[in-house]
Amino acid sequence: MRMNDIPSSVDSGAKYRERRAVPRYSFIATVEIVDPASGVRLSGRVSELSRKGCYVDILNTLPKDTPINLRISRDRGAFASPAKIIYVQEGMGMGVAFIDSPADQAKILDSWLAELAA
């Protein structure tokens, strides 16, 4: 099977890596995801973090374009934001974009990123 033969429902995330406008850092933390439409709750692990989103390692993914609420927890507090699934790697994880993070939450995220960049 050639790369072009892979169904569009399976997205490697490569096109998003090429278009990233902000740096992404290795970051390990727990994440809770809620699909407000269905009430489905999932737990996973964040493995990468940026100002605009994160990558969630999770076996049971939600469909691309699903709006979600997420909460990333680590030893130094938690970050919560509305978000959207922007790509899915079936059985592996999901790329998530933060949407309109509240100002107080953006400050938490910025402090984590400053720590990671140092």
C-alpha positions in Angstrom: 0.0 0.0 0.0 1.4 3.4 -0.9 1.0 6.4 1.4 -1.6 7.9 -0.9 -3.7 4.8 -0.6 -4.3 5.3 3.2 -7.9 6.3 3.8 -8.5 10.0 4.7 -10.0 9.0 8.0 -6.5 8.0 9.1 -4.4 11.1 9.2 -0.7 10.9 10.2 -0.7 14.5 11.4 2.2 15.2 9.1 0.4 18.1 7.4 -0.2 19.8 10.8 3.5 19.4 11.8 4.5 21.2 8.6 2.1 24.1 9.3 2.8 24.7 13.0 3.1 28.4 13.7 4.3 27.8 17.3 6.8 25.5 18.9 5.6 22.2 20.3 7.3 20.7 23.3 7.5 17.2 24.8 5.2 17.3 27.8 3.8 14.5 29.9 0.6 15.0 31.9 -2.8 13.4 32.3 -5.8 14.7 30.4 -9.5 14.4 30.8 -11.7 14.9 27.7 -15.4 15.5 27.7 -17.6 15.4 24.6 -20.3 17.9 25.7 -22.7 16.6 23.0 -22.7 13.0 24.1 -21.4 13.3 27.7 -18.6 10.8 26.8 -15.6 11.1 29.2 -12.1 9.9 28.2 -8.8 9.9 30.0 -5.5 9.9 28.3 -2.0 11.3 28.4 -0.6 14.5 26.8 2.7 13.9 25.1 3.2 17.2 23.3 2.1 20.7 24.1 2.0 24.1 22.3 0.3 27.4 22.8 -2.4 26.3 20.3 -2.9 22.7 21.2 -1.6 19.3 22.2 -1.3 15.7 21.2 -3.2 13.2 23.3 -2.1 9.6 23.6 -5.3 7.6 23.8 -6.5 4.3 22.4 -10.2 5.2 22.0 -10.3 8.3 19.9 -13.2 10.7 19.1 -13.9 11.7 15.5 -12.1 14.5 13.8 -13.8 17.9 14.2 -15.5 16.9 17.5 -15.7 19.9 19.9 -14.5 18.9 23.4 -13.7 20.3 26.8 -10.3 19.2 28.2 -8.5 19.5 31.4 -4.7 18.8 31.5 -3.4 18.1 35.0 0.1 17.9 36.3 2.0 18.5 39.6 1.9 22.2 39.1 -1.8 22.7 38.6 -4.3 22.2 35.8 -5.3 23.9 32.5 -8.8 23.7 31.2 -10.1 24.8 27.8 -12.7 24.2 25.1 -11.0 22.5 22.2 -11.5 20.6 19.0 -10.1 17.3 17.6 -8.1 18.3 14.4 -6.7 14.9 13.5 -6.9 11.3 14.6 -4.5 8.5 14.5 -6.7 5.4 15.2 -5.7 3.4 18.2 -2.8 5.9 19.0 -4.1 9.4 19.7 -5.5 12.7 18.6 -4.2 16.2 17.7 -6.3 18.8 19.7 -6.5 22.5 19.1 -7.4 24.8 22.0 -10.3 27.2 21.2 -10.8 30.5 23.0 -9.0 29.5 26.2 -10.1 31.7 29.1 -7.4 34.3 30.0 -6.7 32.8 33.4 -6.2 29.4 31.8 -4.0 30.9 29.0 -1.7 32.2 31.8 -1.3 28.7 33.2 -0.5 27.3 29.8 2.0 30.2 29.1 3.8 29.5 32.4 4.2 25.8 31.5 5.5 26.7 28.1 8.0 29.2 29.5 9.2 26.4 31.8 9.6 24.0 28.9 11.4 26.6 26.7 14.0 27.4 29.4 
